[in-house]
Amino acid sequence: MKIWSLAVVLLLSSSIVSAQETTKAAAAPEQFRVRFETSCGDFVVEVQRKWAPKGADRFHELVQAGFYDECRFFRVVPGFVVQWGMNGDPATYAKWKDKEIADDPVTQSNKKGMLTFASRGPDTRTCQLFINLADNARLDDLGFAPFAKVIEGMPVVEKITSQYGERPQQGLIQEQGNDYLKKSFPKMDYIKKATIVPAE
């Protein structure tokens, strides 16, 4: 998934994927926090379900399932986004990559520090996420609905290595998972663990 407006898109892969029936996750708490322990430090996001309920519910479901543990930050574009959400185990990723959810109305702008699901078109959100590294308001009209924001550790997010840019091939990540990423991009930063934590 790449973010697009005419030339800029969050694509799931280079192949064209047929439309899938949307799925619905169980309702998440109205507000909750998730701590990401990463290879370059920790950061915390705070979810406001009212901003984008369907996105918040799916995110809560994925974190509870441990989906983001060991995920690599496979796409980092300075001044734009840091993206992740392709599980390092191809079998695990295969279980989630087509479980699409319907879009939420965009109620918040894609400002710096906002967390948003990637997509490849209407009603195609599954498990890939990005954090805005700048104010990307142009994404608002494209249907990218933020559901959370970084409340601790934004300097950590900005420190995530961008040396590999957009070089990692999503098709190979899907096929080979972390084996491909570790071999080809050994200095790529990654999530050690994502955990739901109590709000202070």
C-alpha positions as CSV (number, residue, x, y, z in Angstrom):
1,M,0.0,0.0,0.0
2,K,1.3,3.4,-0.9
3,I,-0.3,6.8,-0.3
4,W,-1.6,8.4,-3.5
5,S,-3.4,11.5,-4.8
6,L,-2.8,11.1,-8.5
7,A,0.8,10.1,-8.2
8,V,1.0,9.2,-4.5
9,V,-0.7,6.0,-3.2
10,L,-0.5,3.5,-0.3
11,L,-0.7,0.3,-2.3
12,L,-1.0,-3.1,-0.8
13,S,1.1,-4.6,-3.5
14,S,2.0,-4.1,-7.1
15,S,-0.6,-6.7,-8.2
16,I,-4.3,-5.8,-8.7
17,V,-6.3,-7.5,-5.9
18,S,-10.0,-8.2,-6.5
19,A,-12.5,-6.6,-4.2
20,Q,-13.2,-8.6,-1.0
21,E,-16.2,-8.6,1.3
22,T,-15.6,-6.2,4.1
23,T,-15.3,-7.5,7.7
24,K,-16.2,-6.1,11.0
25,A,-14.1,-6.2,14.2
26,A,-15.5,-6.2,17.7
27,A,-15.9,-2.7,19.2
28,A,-12.8,-1.3,20.9
29,P,-12.9,0.9,24.0
30,E,-13.8,4.5,23.2
31,Q,-10.2,5.5,24.1
32,F,-7.1,3.4,24.6
33,R,-3.3,3.6,24.3
34,V,-0.8,1.3,22.7
35,R,2.9,1.2,23.5
36,F,5.2,0.2,20.6
37,E,8.6,-1.1,21.8
38,T,10.9,-0.7,18.9
39,S,14.5,-1.3,17.9
40,C,15.1,2.5,18.3
41,G,13.0,3.2,21.4
42,D,9.4,3.3,22.5
43,F,6.5,5.4,21.4
44,V,2.9,5.5,22.5
45,V,-0.3,6.2,20.5
46,E,-3.6,7.2,21.9
47,V,-6.7,6.0,20.0
48,Q,-9.9,8.0,19.9
49,R,-12.6,5.6,18.6
50,K,-15.0,8.4,17.7
51,W,-12.5,9.7,15.1
52,A,-12.7,6.5,13.0
53,P,-14.6,3.7,14.7
54,K,-14.0,0.9,12.2
55,G,-10.3,1.7,12.0
56,A,-10.0,1.8,15.8
57,D,-11.8,-1.5,16.2
58,R,-9.5,-3.2,13.6
59,F,-6.4,-1.7,15.2
60,H,-7.5,-2.9,18.7
61,E,-8.1,-6.4,17.3
62,L,-4.7,-6.6,15.6
63,V,-2.8,-5.4,18.7
64,Q,-4.6,-7.9,20.9
65,A,-3.7,-10.7,18.4
66,G,0.0,-9.7,18.6
67,F,0.0,-9.0,14.8
68,Y,2.4,-6.1,14.9
69,D,5.0,-7.8,17.0
70,E,8.3,-8.2,15.0
71,C,6.8,-6.1,12.1
72,R,9.4,-4.1,10.2
73,F,9.1,-0.4,9.2
74,F,9.4,-1.4,5.6
75,R,8.6,2.0,4.0
76,V,10.0,5.3,5.5
77,V,9.8,8.5,3.4
78,P,11.3,11.5,5.2
79,G,8.9,14.4,5.5
80,F,6.0,12.1,4.6
81,V,5.3,8.8,6.3
82,V,6.6,5.8,8.2
83,Q,4.7,2.7,7.3
84,W,4.4,-0.9,8.6
85,G,1.9,-3.7,9.0
86,M,3.1,-6.6,7.0
87,N,3.6,-9.4,9.5
88,G,7.0,-11.1,9.3
89,D,5.3,-14.6,9.0
90,P,3.8,-15.0,5.6
91,A,1.1,-17.4,6.9
92,T,0.0,-14.9,9.5
93,Y,-0.1,-12.0,7.0
94,A,-2.1,-14.1,4.6
95,K,-4.8,-14.5,7.2
96,W,-5.3,-10.7,7.5
97,K,-4.3,-9.1,4.2
98,D,-7.7,-9.6,2.6
99,K,-9.9,-8.9,5.6
100,E,-11.0,-5.5,4.4
101,I,-13.0,-3.1,6.4
102,A,-15.3,-0.3,5.2
103,D,-14.0,3.3,5.2
104,D,-14.7,5.7,8.0
105,P,-15.5,9.3,7.4
106,V,-12.4,11.5,7.7
107,T,-13.0,13.6,10.8
108,Q,-9.3,14.5,11.6
109,S,-6.6,15.8,9.4
110,N,-3.4,13.8,8.6
111,K,-1.2,16.0,10.6
112,K,2.2,15.2,11.9
113,G,2.0,12.4,14.4
114,M,-1.4,11.1,13.3
115,L,-1.8,7.3,12.8
116,T,-3.9,6.2,9.8
117,F,-4.6,2.9,7.9
118,A,-3.1,2.5,4.5
119,S,-5.3,1.5,1.7
120,R,-5.3,0.9,-2.1
121,G,-8.7,2.5,-2.7
122,P,-12.2,2.7,-1.2
123,D,-13.0,0.1,1.5
124,T,-9.7,-1.7,1.3
125,R,-8.1,-1.1,4.7
126,T,-6.7,-4.3,6.3
127,C,-3.6,-4.1,8.6
128,Q,-1.0,-1.7,7.1
129,L,-0.6,1.6,9.0
130,F,1.4,4.8,8.7
131,I,2.3,7.7,10.9
132,N,2.4,11.0,9.3
133,L,5.9,12.6,9.5
134,A,4.6,16.0,8.4
135,D,1.2,17.7,7.9
136,N,-0.2,15.7,5.0
137,A,-3.6,17.4,4.7
138,R,-3.7,16.4,1.0
139,L,-4.5,12.8,2.1
140,D,-7.7,13.9,3.8
141,D,-9.7,14.3,0.6
142,L,-8.5,10.8,-0.5
143,G,-10.3,9.1,2.4
144,F,-7.4,8.4,4.7
145,A,-9.0,8.7,8.2
146,P,-6.7,9.1,11.2
147,F,-7.9,7.2,14.3
148,A,-5.0,7.9,16.7
149,K,-2.0,10.2,17.4
150,V,1.4,9.8,18.9
151,I,1.4,11.2,22.4
152,E,4.8,10.0,23.6
153,G,8.0,9.3,21.7
154,M,7.6,11.3,18.4
155,P,11.4,11.8,18.3
156,V,11.7,8.0,18.3
157,V,9.3,7.8,15.3
158,E,11.4,10.4,13.5
159,K,14.5,8.4,14.3
160,I,13.3,5.2,12.5
161,T,15.8,4.6,9.8
162,S,14.9,5.8,6.3
163,Q,18.0,4.5,4.6
164,Y,16.0,1.9,2.6
165,G,13.3,4.3,1.6
166,E,10.8,2.5,-0.6
167,R,13.2,-0.2,-1.9
168,P,11.7,-3.2,0.0
169,Q,9.3,-5.0,-2.4
170,Q,6.0,-5.7,-0.8
171,G,5.5,-8.8,-3.0
172,L,8.6,-10.4,-1.5
173,I,7.7,-9.4,2.0
174,Q,4.4,-11.1,1.5
175,E,6.1,-14.3,0.1
176,Q,9.1,-14.4,2.4
177,G,8.3,-12.2,5.4
178,N,11.1,-11.2,7.8
179,D,13.6,-13.6,6.2
180,Y,13.7,-11.4,3.1
181,L,13.8,-8.1,5.1
182,K,16.5,-9.3,7.6
183,K,18.7,-10.5,4.7
184,S,18.3,-7.6,2.3
185,F,17.8,-4.7,4.8
186,P,19.7,-5.7,8.0
187,K,19.5,-2.3,9.6
188,M,15.8,-1.9,9.1
189,D,14.1,-0.8,12.4
190,Y,11.2,-2.9,13.7
191,I,8.6,-3.3,16.4
192,K,9.6,-5.6,19.2
193,K,6.1,-5.6,20.8
194,A,2.9,-3.6,20.7
195,T,0.8,-3.6,23.9
196,I,-2.4,-2.0,25.0
197,V,-1.6,0.0,28.1
198,P,-3.8,1.9,30.6
199,A,-4.4,5.6,30.1
200,E,-2.8,7.7,32.8
